[in-house]
Amino acid sequence: MPAGNRTVDLLVGAFDLNQRRKFELKNADGQKVVDLFFKPITRADRKKAQSLAGTEEALDISTQMLCQMAELEDGAKAFAAADAAKLQRQLPESVLNEIELFLFGLSEEADLEEAKND
């Protein structure tokens, strides 16, 4: 069987991991603060975030995933791994939840704990 016909190659070739979704973050007055862009999450991304978080705590892992995955329009990383703690301490939880739910592809109405455990 030629390498291009292997099932794994068919699956991997069917999905574009470079396609990004845009999240427009607005402040309490409704003014745009920044646009964040997210590529699809892979299992490897999730495992890396879990390792960097150094815990099984879902909230820590999800914020680490945000720092790992968020990009600016030009493709530069929006956050450093070390920014996770500052985001958790100094950003309203509702804002962090909103961004993380978008990252995980869930609507605002979704249950956050369900999102973290998927």
N, C-alpha and C positions, 0 to 999 in steps of 0.2 A: 504494500500500500504506500503510495507516495506521501511524503511528509505533509503536504498541503491538505491531504484528505483525512488526517487524523482528527478524531472528535475534539480533542483539546484545541487543536488549531482552528477548527471551525467555530468553536465557542469563543475563543479569544478574538478571532477576527471579526466576530459579529457585533462587538461592542467597542465604542470609541471612548477611551479613557481620557482623551484630551478635550472633550466637549465640556464646557463650563456653564454653570447656572449662576445668575447674578442676584445678589441680595442687596437691596438699597436700605442702609441703616439710617434712620431719621431720629432726631432728638425729640424731646417732649413737645417742642413747638412745631413739629412736623417738617423741620428743615433737614435736608440731606446732610449727613455727617460724612459718610464714606460708602462706596460700593465695594462689596466683597464678592469674590468669585470662587466657586467650588467645583472641582472635578469630581467624578464619581468616586465613592469610597471603595477601596478593595479590602479584602480580608487582611492583607499585609499591612495596610494603613492602620487598621483597627488594632492589630497585634503590636505594631510599633507604638501607637498611642498608649496602649495598656502598659507596655514596658516602660515608656517614659514617665507615665503617671506614677509608677511604682506602687500601685495599690489596685485593689479590686473594686474600689468605690466608683460607682457609675458616674457620678457628677464630676469627679476628678478626671476620669477617662474621657468623658465627652468634651470637657474644656481643653484637655490636651489634644484631642482630635481636632477641635476648632483651630487651635494654634498651629497644628501641623498642616491643615488642609486649606485654610483661608489664604486667598491670593488677592493682590491688587490688580487693577485692570491690565497692567503691563506684564503680569505673570510673576512679579516679585512676591515673596512671602509677606503676608500682612502682619504676622506675629512671629516672635521667637518662642521656643518651648518654655522659656522662663517667664513669659508673659501670662501664663495660665493662672498663677497665684494672684497676680495683680488684677486680672479680669474678675476673678472670683471675689476678691476683697473690695474692689472699688467700682464695680459696674452693677447697676440694679439687676437683681436676679431675673426679673421679667425680660430684660433686654438680652441677657445672656441666654435665657431659655429660648427666646424668639430666634436668635441666630442659630443656636444649636439644633432646634427643630428643623429649620430650613436646611442646615447642613445634612441632616439625616433624611431629608426628603419627606418630612411630615408636616401636616397643617398645624396651625396654631391651636386648634381645638384638640389635637391629639394629647394623650396623657404622656407627660414627660418621662415618667419612670418606665412606661412601656417602651418608649423610644430608646432609652438607655439600655434596656435589656434585650433588644432585638439583635 
